[in-house]
Amino acid sequence: MWLLLTIVVYFLARKIATWIRHPLCNPIFLCLIVLMTSLTMTDTSYAEYFHENQILHALLGPAVVAMAYPVYEQLGTIRRYWKVIFTACLSGSILSIFIGAGLALIGSDDLVIMASVLPKSISTPFALSVSEHIGGVASITSALVIVAGLVGAILGYPLMNFLKVKSPLARGLAIGAVSHAIGTAKASEQDYREGAMSSLALVLCGVITSLLAPLFFALFTWFATTPM
């Protein structure tokens, strides 16, 4: 039942997003509202919902791998701008880690919360692995990954249009660096080059954050526990 409902709601949300061209009419955002309301009204646990949708979870891996094709098509651009691409992904990853740490410290001084927040801006497989490695809570990390993705997908393009960012390279890298797969889906709808760059940023930022987050978490922990 929940698998069928999820698929139907998603396709309806896609139709609505096509009819109403507004940033808030993001298919993922609309699905989230409808499905959360349905789960609450029927008193269905997340565990039960997840169990019935395991096939969709299993398809997440192949979906991420499929993003390699548009990246392959842009190999010439990648070779030409590899320094810019790497610098953008590195700086974006570090900035996301520090923003996550700042948000965690504002809300709580609990290091478990910080560990859960740090990988919020990378795709779910990367984020859960990092969170579990540094002692975070997987459910909190999953929720924050969705929030980060939705915020980037909904606000990213209006903000870049306001700032007059025109380059497909810059737009794609920015979206992929901060809003992972959800943002990449939005980027692919805008321009195939932006989708390719967003896919590349998604993977690069995932790898970079996986390497840096444990180091920064150890540093933040040392500062938090060392008497001044």
N, C-alpha and C positions, 0 to 999 in steps of 0.2 A: 504493500500500500504506500509506504513512505517513499520508496524508490520511484514509483509511478508519479506520485504527487510532486516530488522534487523535479523530475524531468518536465512535467506539464507546466509547473510554475515557472521554470527557467525559460521555456520557449515562449510562454505568454509574456514574461518580463522582457524578453528580447523584442517581441512585437511592440510592446508599449514603448520601449526605448527608441524604436525606429519611428513610431508615430509622434512621440513627444521628445523633441530634440532638446533635452535639458540635462545639465550635469547630474542633478539629483535622481534622474530616471536611469540610474545605472542598473543593469540586470541583476548583478550580484546583490546590490543594496535592496532592490525590490524583493528578491528571493528571500533574503535574510529576514525582512519584516514579515512576509507572509508565513514562512516556515516557523519562525519563532513564535508567532501568534498561534499557529496551528498546534505546535507542541505544547504550549502553555494551556490552551483551551482543552486539549485532550489529555492533559496530565501525563504526557509521554516523556520518558527520560531520554537524555542525550545518548546514553549507551544503547538503548533500544533503537533509536533513530540511526545511529552509526552502524549498528549491526545489519540493518536492512539496506544500508547504502554502501556496503563494503566494496561492491563492484566499482562504484564511482571512485572510491578511495584508491583502489588498485589501478585505475586508469590514470591517476595523477602522475605516476612515474613516466609512462609512455607519452603523456601530454607534454611534460617538460622536455623529454628527449626530442619530440617533434619540433620544438622551438629551434633546434639546431639547423633546420633546413633554411629558413630565412637568413640566419646568420651566415651560412655557407654562401648564399647568393651575394652577400655583401663583403666577401673576403677582400676584394680590392680596396674598398673603403677602410676596412679594418687595418690592412697593411699600411695604408697611407696615413692613418690617424691613430696608430696604436699607442703612441705616447699620450695623446689627449685622452683617449679612451681609458687607459690604465690610471692616469692621474685623476680623472673624473670619478672612476669607480672607487679608487683608494680614498680620496677625500670624502666622497659621499658615504662610504662605509664608516670611516672614523667619526664623521659628523653625526651619523645616525646613532652610533654607540654612545657618544657623549650626550646627545639629546635624550636617549633612553635612560641613561644614568641620572641625568638632571630631573627628568619626570619622576623616576623612582624615588629620588631623594626628597622631592617636594611632597610626594604622597605618603612616604613611609621611610623609616631608616632600616627596614628589614632587608637584609642582603638577599634573601630568597626572592623577594619581589624584584630587586634589581636584576638578579640572574634571569628572571622570567621576562623582563622588559628589554634587555640589551639586544636580543636578536629579532626584535619586532619588525624590522624593515626588510628581511630576506624571506625567500619562499619557505613554505611550511616544512619540507623535508630537511632543509638546512637548519631552520630555526629550532625545530624540535630536538635535533641532534645536539646543537649548541646548548640549548636550555638544559637538557638532561645532563650534559657533560659538566656544566658549571653549577648544577644544583638548583635549577629553576623548576617551576611547576608547568608541566606540559599544557594543561588546560588554559592557564593564564596566557602563556605564550601564543597558543593557537588563536585565542580571542583577539589578542593585540595584533597579530599578523593580519587578521581579517580587517581590523579597524584601520591599520596603516595602509593596507592595500586600497580600501574604499576611499579613505581621505585623499590619497594620491590620485586615484582614478577620477574622483568627483571634482576635486579642486585644482589638480595639476594643470590641465589644459586651460581653464579660464585664467589661472595665474600667469602661465607662460604667454598667453595671448595678450594679457594686460601689460606684461613686461616686454612685449614685442620680440619674443624669442622665436625666430623663424627657422633656424637650421634643424633639419630632420635628425642630424647627429646629436645635437644638444638636447632636443626635445625627447628623443628616444632614451638617451642615457639618463636623463633626469628622472623620467617616469620609472624606468627599470630599476634605478638605484634606490628609490624610496618606496615603491609600491608593488614590487615583485610581479607575480603572475597576474594579479587582478589588473594592475596598471598596464602590463604588457598586452593583455587582451584589448584594453581600450586603445593602446597605441597602434595595434594592428588594424583596428577599425579606421584610424585616422590616415595612416600612410604605411605602406609595406616596409619602407626604409626605417621609419620610426619603430615599427614592430620588431624589425631585425636588431636594431641598436638596443632596444629595451630588453629583448631576449638575451643579448650578450651581457648587458649590465646586470640582469637578474642572476646569471650564472657567476660572473666575475665577483659581484658584491657578495654573493652567497659564499664563495670560496674565501674571499678576503675576510669577511666577518667571522667565518668559522675559525680562521687562524688568529685573528686579533681579539675577538671577544673574550676568550679565556685569559689572555694576557692583561687586557684592560680591567677585567673583573678582579683579577688577583691584585692589580694596582689599587683599584677602588677599595677593595677589602682591606688592604694594608693601611690605606689612609683612614678608613673608618674605624679600625681597631687599634691604631697606634695612638697612645696618649700624647696630647700636645703640651 
